[in-house]
């Protein structure tokens, strides 16, 4: 008798389990069946936002569901990453991080997340050069050569803003100081948006920013670009010299932005995310915005994107070590 009841219970449990699995499979196949939250780990107005918001608008058209921007700034982008790492792995919490998150493992000794272990890499979204920008009313030098000469003659008199300690802006500034033999005081902000506001207001002299967040201000004449990183000029700003032209061939800093999901997000949902985001990024609207920001649209997804992030972690660890920068 007991055996009969046990068999019946096992059959009921099996049927219930199959129903649950079937429901999960249907939910995954239908992704997205409800709005998706995109955690952006910086305040509005920064470089990450400059790409996240246009993507959100096109995603809604392509996927038929909203991509809701959730700005969680603080601690050089690591606060938002920590929140995202604890999100449900169902495809409805995504994280838009950046090069800063490849720097963080070397500069923050006690992170409560691991960008490689607690997330799955979805895709690389944009790649923009770093640009040296100044307030033209506060800085009278019109070329990088003049700027460097003045900074050398006046150590610690000038200052530079960053999107936060440990961000690419910070390390790009430290790398610039190493390669030019200058000393410029670092002033960290809670994101590129507040940093740029203070640069425009004349409260800081210079910033080492990703082109995505600076481009509109350069075009509007509110700030002046002295140099682009890398070995060639940027098509969106052909009049701005590149680092190789002004005697800094090893200044090859770029700001990239990418998409992750919490660890455990099903593989088929990951594939659906890639498909929908690719549709969004193939639109003329996004292509125009990316080009105006001087940015490329990379073709890296999944494991290839993960390998790229790993190589960036190693590369930035060398820069951090050389700079001596460390945060608690």
BELVENDA-V520077 format. One record per residue. N is the residue number from 1. SS is DSSP state (a for helix, b for strand, c for the rest). Layout:
N&SS, N&SS
This chain:
1&c, 2&a, 3&a, 4&a, 5&a, 6&a, 7&a, 8&a, 9&a, 10&a, 11&a, 12&a, 13&a, 14&a, 15&a, 16&a, 17&a, 18&a, 19&a, 20&a, 21&a, 22&a, 23&a, 24&a, 25&a, 26&a, 27&a, 28&a, 29&a, 30&c, 31&c, 32&c, 33&c, 34&c, 35&c, 36&b, 37&b, 38&b, 39&b, 40&b, 41&c, 42&c, 43&c, 44&c, 45&c, 46&c, 47&a, 48&a, 49&a, 50&a, 51&a, 52&a, 53&a, 54&a, 55&a, 56&a, 57&a, 58&a, 59&a, 60&a, 61&a, 62&a, 63&a, 64&c, 65&c, 66&c, 67&b, 68&b, 69&b, 70&b, 71&b, 72&c, 73&c, 74&c, 75&a, 76&a, 77&a, 78&a, 79&a, 80&a, 81&a, 82&a, 83&a, 84&a, 85&a, 86&c, 87&c, 88&c, 89&c, 90&c, 91&c, 92&c, 93&b, 94&b, 95&b, 96&b, 97&b, 98&b, 99&c, 100&a, 101&a, 102&a, 103&a, 104&a, 105&a, 106&a, 107&a, 108&b, 109&c, 110&c, 111&c, 112&c, 113&c, 114&c, 115&c, 116&c, 117&c, 118&c, 119&b, 120&b, 121&b, 122&b, 123&b, 124&b, 125&b, 126&b, 127&b, 128&b, 129&b, 130&b, 131&b, 132&b, 133&b, 134&b, 135&c, 136&c, 137&c, 138&c, 139&c, 140&c, 141&c, 142&c, 143&c, 144&a, 145&a, 146&a, 147&a, 148&a, 149&a, 150&a, 151&a, 152&a, 153&a, 154&c, 155&c, 156&c, 157&c, 158&c, 159&b, 160&b, 161&b, 162&b, 163&c, 164&c, 165&c, 166&c, 167&c, 168&a, 169&a, 170&a, 171&a, 172&a, 173&a, 174&a, 175&a, 176&a, 177&a, 178&a, 179&a, 180&a, 181&c, 182&c, 183&c, 184&c, 185&b, 186&b, 187&b, 188&b, 189&c, 190&c, 191&c, 192&a, 193&a, 194&a, 195&a, 196&a, 197&a, 198&a, 199&a, 200&a, 201&a, 202&c, 203&c, 204&c, 205&c, 206&b, 207&b, 208&b, 209&b, 210&b, 211&a, 212&a, 213&a, 214&a, 215&a, 216&a, 217&a, 218&a, 219&a, 220&c, 221&c, 222&c, 223&c, 224&b, 225&b, 226&b, 227&b, 228&b, 229&c, 230&c, 231&c, 232&c, 233&c, 234&c, 235&a, 236&a, 237&a, 238&c, 239&c, 240&c, 241&c, 242&b, 243&a, 244&a, 245&a, 246&a, 247&c, 248&c, 249&c, 250&c, 251&c, 252&c, 253&c, 254&b, 255&b, 256&b, 257&b, 258&b, 259&b, 260&b, 261&b, 262&b, 263&c, 264&c, 265&c, 266&c, 267&a, 268&a, 269&a, 270&a, 271&a, 272&a, 273&a, 274&a, 275&a, 276&a, 277&a, 278&a, 279&a, 280&a, 281&a, 282&c, 283&c, 284&a, 285&a, 286&a, 287&a, 288&a, 289&a, 290&a, 291&a, 292&a, 293&c, 294&c, 295&b, 296&b, 297&c, 298&c, 299&c, 300&c, 301&b, 302&a, 303&a, 304&a, 305&a, 306&a, 307&a, 308&a, 309&a, 310&a, 311&a, 312&a, 313&a, 314&a, 315&a, 316&a, 317&a, 318&a, 319&a, 320&a, 321&a, 322&a, 323&a, 324&c, 325&c, 326&c, 327&b, 328&c
